[in-house]
Amino acid sequence: MLTYLPDELRSLAVCRPPARPVRKRLFTLHLWKPARRRRPRALPTDGHRADLDPVVSTKQSADRGLSLGWLNVQSLRNKTVTVEKTITEQPLDVLSLTETWHIDSSDASLRLATPEGYAVVDVPRQSGRQGGGVAIIYRKHLRCSILPMPSCSTMEIIAVQLTTSGGPVIIVNIYRPGSERPTGLFFDELAAVLETFVLNPCPVVVGGDLNVHVQDDIDVYARRFNDLIASFDMSQHVRGPTHRAGHTLDLVLTFSALQLQSVTVDPAGALSDHALVICRLPVVDHSSTVVERIVRSWRTVDRDEICRLLKNSDLCRPVDADCDVSKMFDTYESVLRNVADNLAPPHTVRRCFKRLAPWFDSECCALRRSCRRLE
């Protein structure tokens, strides 16, 4: 049997996971298991290993929730040290920045503001426009993929999907220039963005500096904005001013089914004219329900063979007049069980019941079943 020392195992570390055939082989040989099943087995007092029943976990995940930050930084170039320190001292799992003022993804300010163990994705500011630029700094262990967004001319936007221990989470960072009044096109583009996430089953958090004075109940743009998010059954979680002038401009939106924890607004003016908004997104481990069943492959059974075995069994022989009824039932059960075990031996199958997407109805299920039958 091969053995490795800890240092030897670390020397085998690579940046990318092994190829898919290798991973499948590892799982087949039970050399590797998912994290939720990678737990020690209990040893009973008789010294034999005990089999563990499938466990369904609905506890808080190892992440215990994501700490999300939102900040209009108003030029990242002269605040790289401050931003890095803010991320590590809070600490934040994700920080969404607006008005970074960077013009290229290779800008040194992005690299300098990203602490060790973090990565950054960005959208540079549009050419010819002052201000602008959005970025998201996140922990490296949260696998990230950038999501395609509808083309928008009235705002800058970046959306990412982060994979946590409890499943994927979508973060959308938006910046709308405050030098321009909200137009009908802006509300149309914002509606198109929100429509892309309506049917998404994973948590979606939309935030950033939208420059809409939502604190003003008589503001026509604020009323239209509130009507728009209400039509998508969304909630706005930031309370209180987020700008030095007393306006609530930096917002955090979620669909009503998702509740954020401990939304805090730091005083504006510490990092920029805008406040740092921090919220906590609860992450629940939605582990699949694993059910084991004992089944028989009846479709492969030859019916003629069943008839032959039954004709040669005690069921088809004459019965004595004084035969006990209980004995007849026992004979019936034993003969049929022996025939079933001979032609269709029982075997165990495992089925995982995962969360259902809201769009996956009975019609979709029937179409998928028909497609698999044709395969």
Helices and strands as residue ranges (DSSP letters): H 6-11, H 20-28, G 35-37, E 66-72, H 80-89, E 94-98, H 108-113, E 118-123, E 134-139, E 143-146, E 156-164, E 167-175, H 184-195, E 204-209, H 220-231, E 234-236, E 250-255, E 261-265, E 277-281, E 289-295, G 298-300, H 303-311, G 314-316, H 325-343, E 347-353, H 362-374
